[in-house]
Amino acid sequence: SEHYDILSCDHVKWEERVALIMRFDTRFQSSALRVNAFRTREMQSMLLYAAYLCTCLEDRAWSFAISLCMQFLGGIQLVSIEQLIEGLAQIGFSGSVGRLVDLRSERKWGMIICVIGNNFSMISSCLLFLLCLPMERSNWIYTLSLLTALVLCATWRVFMIAERNVLARDWALVLVSVRGSMNRRLARTNAILTSLDQLANVLSPLLLGAVLSFASLQSTCIILAGYSAASLLLKGTLLITLYERNEDLRTKKERSRTLLEATVDSSKESDRKSSRISNLFIVLSTYYSQTVFSAAFGLALLYMTVLGFNGLDIAYGESVGLPENVMAFFRSFGSVAGIAGALMYAVFERQFGVRRTGVIGMMIQASLLSLCVVSIWLSGSPWNPTAYFSTMTWSSWWHALLGNFVSSPQPTSSEASTPPPAPHASAHIDWSTMASSDGTSIVSIFTFLIAIAASRFGLWMADLAITHIMQVATPESQRNTVFGVQNAICQTFSVLKDVLVIVLPSPSTFGICIIISYGFKLAGCCSYLFYIAKSSAQARKLTKDQELRKFSTEEAKNL
């Protein structure tokens, strides 16, 4: 009204009136542009979330199906072998795939490589499992098909991890970097992406359990192959739309081009062998030189564990007679706890900051997982290492290992010669006696699974905090390389877990794996606390140096 009075005054010159009107018009246009820009960014975020949800549904559903197929074909030992091959593939190729994505001049080519490699390897492995499940082991086609399926599953895992890293670690950061308050928005985006991942982990086991209630594993593999083909088309449409609407995704900083030229020059100056060694050294040194190395390494230590829903829980649960729908429920419960942790991460991050939130998550996880150690000595636990080692021989262990792939002679040990258990189609729980269908108490296994599921709350808080720190502290030209190496190191520890379970495949020795896993959880917590202490000391030193610069030389000496 004040400006209107000025415009209506006769003594105001017409030039001033025109200038004031133009100022109003400029402000209105600026406000309209901000509203349109906000709507555009929100629409782009929705496209990213939809594509990431499709990827997570593929990941969780096929991971659960692989565990069921491996358990049906060979038990807990074959589950560990499959995870071992996946881990070795990620160790050998995750860093290289991440670097390949970084070296692309345009982001779309890196994403195309990941999406095609992911979906085609999943479809192929589905068809091979469809061939293996009804086949006799004495047939050489069974052995060849199973080995090829294991290789394709490992290939799928490498490209799946790369695709998720590109979406959640690179594209997501590009979308939030053009806005204000990037840290807050990045924390919110990471929390949403993690919640979508856990939502997929809730839905996938339940949906697969419903499908398996009326269909066989073979039919389930056909359904998953069809879903992967449909998901490929849907993800492609979403990602192409997002890429075309966001100019920042279509451009990369010049450092990427410099990195590409340096790589080309170095490859011309050395032979192939030395170039590979040099490339490996560059990748590892890039990772080690990051200021967040201790925090990232602490996160990697958490992967040396059987205390997670990684397929081994299915085999361990079936060994004590739990039905599949109960195990699917615990997986979903763990995912709900993970969603709660991801949502509470954003709340804690605003209240305490990223680093302290990571400490809280680590402490919650370590406290809850201590119940897994306690479960070893509770009623119904299969813990009996003395009996296992008294009957085990090298020959019996080796024949049991080969029996997963081909028909082998009967070993001498009765425990090792037991054929792989069939799925517990008639397994049920008597809630009045808290026992399974074969009379085994479920107190121990329920304590184990409840502790694992509840600990996901703290795990995802710590994971989001460390991921946030790594995203912010890692330069853009090194981001996919660092996260690729991080994944490879994580899988190195996961491989150690798989080797441990392959060596000790009996449920009676699973308690040894639990104790060792908990020790690595504590080591990861200590590594992250070391990063917190080191970064706090550096921050205090920087603050003190800045204060010293304010004083004269004589005053500084006195201080």
C-alpha positions as CSV (number, residue, x, y, z in Angstrom):
1,S,0.0,0.0,0.0
2,E,2.9,2.3,0.7
3,H,4.2,1.8,-2.9
4,Y,0.7,2.4,-4.2
5,D,0.5,5.7,-2.4
6,I,3.8,6.7,-4.0
7,L,2.5,5.9,-7.4
8,S,-0.7,7.9,-6.9
9,C,1.1,11.0,-5.7
10,D,1.1,13.8,-8.2
11,H,4.5,15.1,-7.3
12,V,6.2,11.8,-8.2
13,K,7.9,12.0,-11.5
14,W,6.7,9.5,-14.2
15,E,10.3,8.2,-14.6
16,E,10.3,7.1,-10.9
17,R,6.8,5.6,-11.3
18,V,8.0,3.5,-14.3
19,A,11.1,2.4,-12.4
20,L,9.0,1.2,-9.5
21,I,6.6,-0.6,-11.7
22,M,9.5,-2.4,-13.4
23,R,10.9,-3.3,-10.0
24,F,7.6,-4.9,-9.0
25,D,7.5,-6.8,-12.3
26,T,11.0,-8.1,-11.9
27,R,10.3,-9.4,-8.4
28,F,7.2,-11.2,-9.6
29,Q,9.0,-12.8,-12.4
30,S,11.8,-13.9,-10.2
31,S,9.4,-15.4,-7.7
32,A,7.6,-17.3,-10.5
33,L,10.9,-18.6,-11.8
34,R,11.9,-19.9,-8.4
35,V,8.6,-21.7,-8.1
36,N,9.0,-23.3,-11.5
37,A,12.6,-24.2,-10.7
38,F,11.5,-25.9,-7.5
39,R,8.8,-27.9,-9.2
40,T,11.3,-29.0,-11.9
41,R,13.8,-30.1,-9.3
42,E,11.2,-32.0,-7.3
43,M,10.0,-33.8,-10.5
44,Q,13.6,-34.7,-11.3
45,S,14.0,-36.1,-7.8
46,M,10.9,-38.2,-8.2
47,L,12.3,-39.6,-11.4
48,L,15.5,-40.5,-9.6
49,Y,13.6,-42.1,-6.7
50,A,11.4,-44.2,-9.1
51,A,14.4,-45.5,-11.0
52,Y,16.3,-46.3,-7.8
53,L,13.3,-48.2,-6.4
54,C,13.2,-50.3,-9.6
55,T,16.8,-51.1,-9.1
56,C,16.4,-52.0,-5.4
57,L,13.4,-54.3,-6.1
58,E,15.5,-56.2,-8.6
59,D,18.4,-56.4,-6.2
60,R,16.4,-57.6,-3.2
61,A,14.1,-60.0,-5.0
62,W,16.9,-61.7,-7.0
63,S,19.2,-61.9,-4.0
64,F,16.5,-63.6,-2.0
65,A,15.8,-66.0,-4.9
66,I,19.5,-66.8,-5.3
67,S,19.7,-67.8,-1.7
68,L,16.7,-70.1,-2.0
69,C,18.1,-71.7,-5.1
70,M,21.5,-72.2,-3.6
71,Q,20.0,-73.6,-0.4
72,F,17.9,-76.1,-2.4
73,L,20.8,-77.2,-4.5
74,G,23.5,-77.5,-1.9
75,G,22.7,-76.1,1.5
76,I,24.6,-73.5,3.5
77,Q,28.0,-74.4,1.9
78,L,26.8,-73.7,-1.6
79,V,25.2,-70.4,-0.4
80,S,28.7,-69.4,0.9
81,I,30.4,-70.5,-2.4
82,E,28.0,-68.4,-4.4
83,Q,28.6,-65.4,-2.2
84,L,32.4,-66.0,-2.3
85,I,32.4,-65.9,-6.1
86,E,30.3,-62.7,-6.0
87,G,32.7,-61.2,-3.5
88,L,35.8,-62.1,-5.6
89,A,34.2,-60.6,-8.7
90,Q,33.5,-57.3,-6.8
91,I,37.0,-57.2,-5.4
92,G,38.5,-57.7,-8.9
93,F,36.2,-55.5,-11.0
94,S,34.3,-53.0,-8.8
95,G,37.1,-50.4,-8.8
96,S,37.6,-50.9,-12.6
97,V,33.9,-50.5,-13.4
98,G,33.7,-47.4,-11.2
99,R,36.8,-46.0,-13.0
100,L,35.3,-46.9,-16.4
101,V,32.2,-44.9,-15.4
102,D,34.3,-42.0,-14.2
103,L,36.2,-41.8,-17.5
104,R,33.1,-41.5,-19.6
105,S,32.8,-38.0,-21.0
106,E,29.0,-38.2,-20.5
107,R,27.2,-39.7,-17.6
108,K,24.7,-41.4,-19.7
109,W,27.2,-43.9,-21.2
110,G,28.3,-45.0,-17.7
111,M,24.7,-45.6,-16.8
112,I,23.9,-47.5,-20.0
113,I,26.8,-49.9,-19.3
114,C,25.6,-50.6,-15.8
115,V,21.9,-51.0,-16.7
116,I,22.5,-53.4,-19.6
117,G,25.1,-55.4,-17.7
118,N,22.8,-55.7,-14.7
119,N,19.6,-56.8,-16.4
120,F,21.0,-59.1,-19.1
121,S,23.1,-61.0,-16.6
122,M,20.1,-61.4,-14.3
123,I,17.9,-62.7,-17.1
124,S,20.5,-65.2,-18.2
125,S,21.1,-66.5,-14.7
126,C,17.4,-66.9,-14.2
127,L,17.2,-69.1,-17.2
128,L,20.2,-71.2,-16.1
129,F,18.7,-71.8,-12.7
130,L,15.5,-72.9,-14.4
131,L,17.6,-75.5,-16.2
132,C,19.5,-76.6,-13.0
133,L,16.8,-77.0,-10.5
134,P,15.0,-80.1,-11.9
135,M,18.2,-81.8,-13.2
136,E,20.2,-84.7,-11.8
137,R,23.7,-83.8,-10.5
138,S,25.3,-86.7,-12.4
139,N,24.6,-84.9,-15.6
140,W,27.5,-82.8,-16.9
141,I,25.1,-80.2,-18.2
142,Y,24.1,-79.6,-14.6
143,T,27.7,-78.9,-13.5
144,L,28.3,-76.6,-16.5
145,S,25.0,-74.7,-16.1
146,L,25.5,-74.2,-12.3
147,L,29.1,-72.9,-12.8
148,T,27.9,-70.5,-15.6
149,A,25.0,-69.4,-13.4
150,L,27.4,-68.6,-10.5
151,V,29.6,-66.5,-12.9
152,L,26.5,-64.7,-14.2
153,C,25.3,-64.0,-10.7
154,A,28.7,-62.5,-9.8
155,T,28.6,-60.4,-13.0
156,W,25.1,-59.2,-12.1
157,R,26.2,-58.2,-8.6
158,V,29.1,-56.1,-10.0
159,F,26.9,-54.2,-12.4
160,M,24.1,-53.9,-9.8
161,I,26.4,-52.3,-7.2
162,A,27.8,-50.0,-9.9
163,E,24.3,-49.0,-11.0
164,R,23.3,-48.2,-7.4
165,N,26.4,-46.3,-6.8
166,V,25.9,-44.1,-9.9
167,L,22.3,-43.3,-8.9
168,A,22.8,-42.8,-5.2
169,R,26.3,-41.5,-5.0
170,D,26.7,-39.5,-8.1
171,W,23.4,-38.5,-9.8
172,A,21.8,-37.8,-6.4
173,L,24.6,-35.5,-5.5
174,V,24.3,-33.6,-8.8
175,L,20.6,-33.0,-8.2
176,V,21.1,-31.5,-4.7
177,S,24.3,-29.6,-5.5
178,V,22.4,-26.9,-7.4
179,R,20.3,-26.0,-4.4
180,G,21.0,-24.2,-1.2
181,S,21.8,-26.0,2.1
182,M,23.4,-28.9,0.3
183,N,24.3,-30.9,3.4
184,R,20.7,-30.9,4.7
185,R,19.3,-31.8,1.3
186,L,21.9,-34.5,0.7
187,A,21.1,-36.0,4.1
188,R,17.4,-36.0,3.2
189,T,18.0,-37.5,-0.2
190,N,20.2,-40.2,1.2
191,A,17.6,-41.0,3.8
192,I,14.9,-41.3,1.2
193,L,17.0,-43.5,-1.1
194,T,17.9,-45.8,1.9
195,S,14.2,-45.9,2.9
196,L,13.3,-47.0,-0.6
197,D,16.0,-49.7,-0.5
198,Q,14.6,-51.0,2.8
199,L,11.0,-50.8,1.5
200,A,12.1,-53.0,-1.4
201,N,13.7,-55.3,1.1
202,V,10.3,-55.5,3.0
203,L,8.2,-56.1,-0.1
204,S,10.5,-58.5,-2.0
205,P,10.6,-61.4,0.5
206,L,6.9,-61.1,1.2
207,L,6.0,-61.1,-2.5
208,L,8.4,-64.0,-3.2
209,G,7.0,-65.9,-0.3
210,A,3.5,-65.4,-1.6
211,V,4.6,-66.6,-5.1
212,L,6.3,-69.6,-3.7
213,S,3.2,-70.6,-1.8
214,F,1.5,-71.5,-5.1
215,A,4.5,-71.8,-7.5
216,S,7.7,-73.7,-7.7
217,L,11.2,-72.2,-7.7
218,Q,11.3,-72.8,-11.5
219,S,8.2,-70.8,-12.0
220,T,9.6,-68.1,-9.7
221,C,12.7,-67.8,-11.9
222,I,10.6,-67.3,-15.0
223,I,8.6,-64.6,-13.3
224,L,11.8,-62.8,-12.1
225,A,13.2,-63.0,-15.7
226,G,10.1,-61.3,-17.0
227,Y,10.2,-58.7,-14.3
228,S,13.8,-57.9,-15.1
229,A,13.0,-57.3,-18.8
230,A,10.1,-55.0,-17.9
231,S,12.2,-53.2,-15.3
232,L,14.9,-52.6,-18.0
233,L,12.4,-50.8,-20.1
234,L,10.9,-48.8,-17.2
235,K,14.3,-47.8,-15.8
236,G,15.5,-46.8,-19.2
237,T,12.5,-44.5,-19.8
238,L,12.9,-42.9,-16.3
239,L,16.6,-42.3,-16.6
240,I,16.5,-41.0,-20.1
241,T,13.8,-38.5,-19.1
242,L,15.8,-37.4,-16.1
243,Y,19.0,-37.0,-18.1
244,E,17.4,-34.9,-20.8
245,R,15.7,-32.6,-18.2
246,N,18.8,-31.9,-16.1
247,E,21.6,-29.9,-17.7
248,D,24.0,-30.6,-14.8
249,L,23.8,-34.4,-15.5
250,R,24.8,-33.8,-19.1
251,T,28.0,-31.9,-18.2
252,K,31.1,-33.0,-16.3
253,K,33.9,-30.9,-14.9
254,E,37.1,-30.6,-16.8
255,R,38.9,-32.7,-14.2
256,S,37.3,-35.8,-15.7
257,R,38.7,-35.0,-19.1
258,T,42.2,-34.4,-17.6
259,L,42.0,-37.7,-15.8
260,L,41.1,-39.4,-19.1
261,E,44.0,-37.8,-20.9
262,A,46.4,-38.7,-18.2
263,T,45.2,-42.3,-18.3
264,V,45.6,-42.5,-22.1
265,D,49.1,-41.0,-22.0
266,S,50.2,-43.4,-19.2
267,S,48.9,-46.4,-21.1
268,K,50.9,-45.4,-24.2
269,E,54.2,-45.1,-22.2
270,S,54.0,-48.5,-20.5
271,D,53.2,-52.1,-21.5
272,R,50.0,-53.8,-20.6
273,K,51.2,-55.5,-17.4
274,S,52.8,-52.5,-15.9
275,S,49.8,-50.4,-16.9
276,R,47.5,-52.7,-14.9
277,I,49.8,-52.6,-11.9
278,S,50.0,-48.8,-12.2
279,N,46.2,-48.5,-12.5
280,L,45.7,-50.7,-9.4
281,F,48.2,-48.6,-7.5
282,I,46.5,-45.3,-8.6
283,V,43.1,-46.6,-7.6
284,L,44.2,-47.8,-4.2
285,S,46.3,-44.7,-3.5
286,T,43.3,-42.5,-4.5
287,Y,41.2,-44.3,-1.9
288,Y,43.8,-44.3,0.9
289,S,44.5,-40.6,0.4
290,Q,41.0,-39.6,1.2
291,T,40.5,-37.7,4.5
292,V,37.7,-40.1,5.4
293,F,39.7,-43.3,5.0
294,S,39.3,-44.4,8.6
295,A,35.5,-44.0,8.6
296,A,35.2,-45.8,5.2
297,F,37.5,-48.6,6.4
298,G,35.4,-48.9,9.5
299,L,32.3,-49.4,7.4
300,A,34.1,-52.0,5.3
301,L,35.0,-54.0,8.5
302,L,31.2,-54.4,9.1
303,Y,31.0,-56.7,6.1
304,M,33.0,-59.5,7.7
305,T,29.9,-60.8,9.4
306,V,27.3,-63.6,9.4
307,L,25.1,-61.3,11.5
308,G,23.1,-60.0,8.6
309,F,20.4,-61.0,6.2
310,N,22.8,-62.1,3.5
311,G,21.5,-65.6,2.6
312,L,23.3,-67.4,5.4
313,D,20.4,-66.6,7.7
314,I,18.1,-68.6,5.4
315,A,20.4,-71.7,5.4
316,Y,20.9,-71.4,9.2
317,G,17.2,-71.0,9.9
318,E,16.2,-74.0,7.7
319,S,18.9,-76.1,9.5
320,V,16.9,-75.8,12.7
321,G,13.5,-76.2,11.0
322,L,12.1,-72.7,10.5
323,P,9.6,-72.4,7.7
324,E,10.3,-70.0,4.8
325,N,7.5,-67.6,5.6
326,V,8.9,-67.0,9.2
327,M,12.4,-66.2,7.7
328,A,10.8,-63.9,5.2
329,F,9.0,-62.2,8.1
330,F,12.3,-61.6,9.9
331,R,13.8,-60.2,6.8
332,S,10.9,-57.8,6.4
333,F,11.1,-56.9,10.1
334,G,14.8,-56.1,9.6
335,S,14.0,-53.9,6.6
336,V,11.3,-52.0,8.7
337,A,14.0,-51.4,11.3
338,G,16.3,-50.2,8.5
339,I,13.6,-47.8,7.2
340,A,13.1,-46.5,10.8
341,G,16.9,-46.0,11.1
342,A,17.0,-44.1,7.8
343,L,14.2,-41.8,8.7
344,M,15.5,-41.2,12.2
345,Y,19.0,-40.5,10.7
346,A,17.6,-37.3,9.2
347,V,16.2,-36.3,12.6
348,F,19.4,-37.1,14.5
349,E,21.5,-35.4,11.8
350,R,19.7,-32.1,12.3
351,Q,19.9,-32.4,16.1
352,F,23.5,-33.8,16.6
353,G,25.2,-33.5,13.2
354,V,26.4,-36.2,10.8
355,R,29.4,-37.5,12.8
356,R,27.7,-37.9,16.1
357,T,24.8,-39.6,14.4
358,G,27.2,-42.1,13.0
359,V,28.6,-42.8,16.5
360,I,25.0,-43.3,17.9
361,G,24.3,-45.8,15.1
362,M,27.5,-47.7,15.7
363,M,26.7,-48.0,19.4
364,I,23.1,-49.1,18.9
365,Q,24.2,-51.8,16.5
366,A,27.0,-53.1,18.7
367,S,24.7,-53.3,21.7
368,L,21.9,-55.2,20.0
369,L,24.3,-57.7,18.2
370,S,25.7,-58.8,21.6
371,L,22.4,-60.8,21.9
372,C,23.6,-62.9,18.9
373,V,26.6,-64.0,21.0
374,V,24.3,-64.8,23.9
375,S,22.0,-66.9,21.6
376,I,24.9,-69.4,21.1
377,W,24.3,-70.8,24.5
378,L,20.5,-70.6,24.7
379,S,18.0,-73.4,24.4
380,G,17.7,-74.9,20.9
381,S,21.1,-73.8,19.7
382,P,22.9,-76.3,17.5
383,W,26.3,-75.3,19.0
384,N,28.4,-78.4,19.4
385,P,31.9,-77.8,17.8
386,T,33.5,-80.7,19.7
387,A,31.3,-83.3,18.0
388,Y,31.9,-81.8,14.6
389,F,35.7,-81.7,14.8
390,S,35.8,-85.2,16.3
391,T,34.1,-86.7,13.2
392,M,35.3,-84.3,10.5
393,T,38.2,-85.4,8.2
394,W,39.8,-83.7,5.3
395,S,38.4,-86.3,2.9
396,S,34.9,-86.0,4.1
397,W,35.0,-82.2,3.9
398,W,36.4,-82.3,0.4
399,H,33.8,-84.8,-0.9
400,A,31.0,-82.7,0.6
401,L,32.3,-79.6,-1.1
402,L,32.5,-81.4,-4.5
403,G,29.1,-82.9,-4.0
404,N,27.6,-79.4,-4.5
405,F,28.5,-79.5,-8.2
406,V,28.8,-83.2,-9.2
407,S,27.8,-86.6,-7.9
408,S,30.7,-87.7,-5.7
409,P,31.6,-90.8,-3.7
410,Q,30.2,-91.1,-0.3
411,P,32.5,-89.6,2.4
412,T,33.3,-91.4,5.6
413,S,31.9,-88.8,8.0
414,S,28.1,-89.2,8.6
415,E,27.6,-85.5,9.0
416,A,29.4,-84.4,5.9
417,S,27.7,-87.1,3.8
418,T,24.2,-86.0,4.6
419,P,22.5,-84.8,1.4
420,P,21.5,-81.2,1.1
421,P,18.2,-80.7,2.9
422,A,15.1,-80.2,1.0
423,P,13.0,-77.1,1.6
424,H,10.9,-77.4,4.7
425,A,7.6,-77.6,2.9
426,S,5.8,-79.0,6.0
427,A,7.8,-77.1,8.6
428,H,5.8,-75.3,11.2
429,I,6.1,-73.9,14.7
430,D,4.3,-75.0,17.8
431,W,3.8,-71.7,19.6
432,S,2.6,-73.4,22.8
433,T,5.9,-75.1,23.3
434,M,8.1,-72.7,21.4
435,A,9.5,-75.5,19.3
436,S,9.8,-76.3,15.6
437,S,8.1,-79.2,13.9
438,D,11.0,-81.5,14.7
439,G,10.8,-80.6,18.4
440,T,13.8,-78.2,18.5
441,S,13.4,-75.1,20.7
442,I,13.3,-71.8,18.8
443,V,14.5,-69.6,21.6
444,S,18.1,-69.5,20.3
445,I,17.3,-68.9,16.6
446,F,14.6,-66.3,17.5
447,T,17.0,-64.4,19.7
448,F,19.5,-64.5,16.9
449,L,17.1,-63.3,14.2
450,I,15.5,-60.6,16.4
451,A,18.9,-59.2,17.3
452,I,20.0,-59.0,13.7
453,A,16.7,-57.4,12.6
454,A,16.7,-54.8,15.4
455,S,20.4,-53.9,14.8
456,R,19.5,-52.8,11.3
457,F,18.2,-49.6,12.9
458,G,21.7,-48.6,14.1
459,L,23.5,-50.1,11.0
460,W,21.7,-47.9,8.6
461,M,22.2,-44.8,10.7
462,A,25.9,-45.4,10.7
463,D,25.9,-46.4,7.0
464,L,24.1,-43.2,6.0
465,A,26.4,-41.0,8.1
466,I,29.6,-42.5,6.7
467,T,28.2,-42.4,3.1
468,H,27.3,-38.7,3.6
469,I,30.8,-37.9,4.9
470,M,32.4,-39.7,1.9
471,Q,30.1,-38.0,-0.6
472,V,30.9,-34.5,0.7
473,A,34.7,-35.1,1.2
474,T,35.4,-36.9,-2.1
475,P,36.2,-34.9,-5.3
476,E,33.7,-35.3,-8.2
477,S,36.4,-36.7,-10.5
478,Q,37.3,-39.4,-8.0
479,R,33.8,-40.2,-6.6
480,N,33.0,-43.4,-8.6
481,T,36.5,-44.6,-8.2
482,V,36.5,-44.2,-4.5
483,F,33.1,-45.8,-4.0
484,G,34.1,-48.6,-6.4
485,V,37.2,-49.3,-4.3
486,Q,35.1,-49.0,-1.2
487,N,32.8,-51.7,-2.5
488,A,35.8,-53.9,-3.4
489,I,37.2,-53.6,0.1
490,C,33.8,-54.3,1.6
491,Q,33.6,-57.4,-0.5
492,T,37.1,-58.5,0.6
493,F,35.9,-58.8,4.1
494,S,32.7,-60.4,2.9
495,V,34.9,-63.0,1.1
496,L,36.6,-63.7,4.4
497,K,33.2,-64.4,5.9
498,D,32.3,-66.8,3.0
499,V,35.6,-68.6,3.3
500,L,35.0,-69.1,7.0
501,V,31.5,-70.5,6.5
502,I,32.8,-72.8,3.7
503,V,35.5,-74.2,6.0
504,L,32.9,-74.5,8.9
505,P,29.6,-75.4,7.0
506,S,27.9,-77.2,9.9
507,P,25.3,-75.4,12.1
508,S,27.1,-76.9,15.1
509,T,30.1,-74.6,14.3
510,F,28.1,-71.5,13.3
511,G,28.6,-70.1,16.8
512,I,32.3,-69.7,16.0
513,C,31.4,-67.5,13.0
514,I,29.1,-65.5,15.2
515,I,31.8,-64.7,17.7
516,I,34.4,-63.7,15.0
517,S,31.8,-61.6,13.2
518,Y,31.0,-59.7,16.4
519,G,34.7,-59.0,16.9
520,F,34.8,-57.4,13.5
521,K,31.7,-55.3,14.3
522,L,33.5,-53.9,17.3
523,A,36.7,-53.2,15.2
524,G,34.6,-51.2,12.7
525,C,33.1,-49.2,15.5
526,C,36.6,-48.4,16.8
527,S,37.9,-47.4,13.4
528,Y,35.0,-44.9,13.0
529,L,35.7,-43.5,16.5
530,F,39.3,-43.1,15.5
531,Y,38.2,-41.0,12.5
532,I,36.0,-38.9,14.8
533,A,38.9,-38.2,17.2
534,K,41.3,-37.5,14.4
535,S,39.0,-35.1,12.5
536,S,38.1,-33.3,15.8
537,A,41.8,-32.8,16.6
538,Q,42.4,-31.4,13.1
539,A,39.4,-29.0,13.5
540,R,40.7,-27.8,16.8
541,K,44.2,-27.2,15.4
542,L,42.7,-25.3,12.4
543,T,40.6,-23.1,14.8
544,K,43.7,-22.4,16.9
545,D,45.8,-21.5,13.8
546,Q,43.1,-19.1,12.7
547,E,43.0,-17.4,16.1
548,L,46.8,-17.1,16.1
549,R,46.7,-15.2,12.8
550,K,44.7,-12.5,14.4
551,F,47.4,-11.6,16.8
552,S,50.8,-9.9,16.3
553,T,54.0,-11.9,16.3
554,E,54.8,-11.0,19.9
555,E,51.3,-11.9,21.1
556,A,51.4,-15.2,19.3
557,K,54.7,-16.1,21.0
558,N,53.2,-15.3,24.3
559,L,50.2,-17.6,23.6
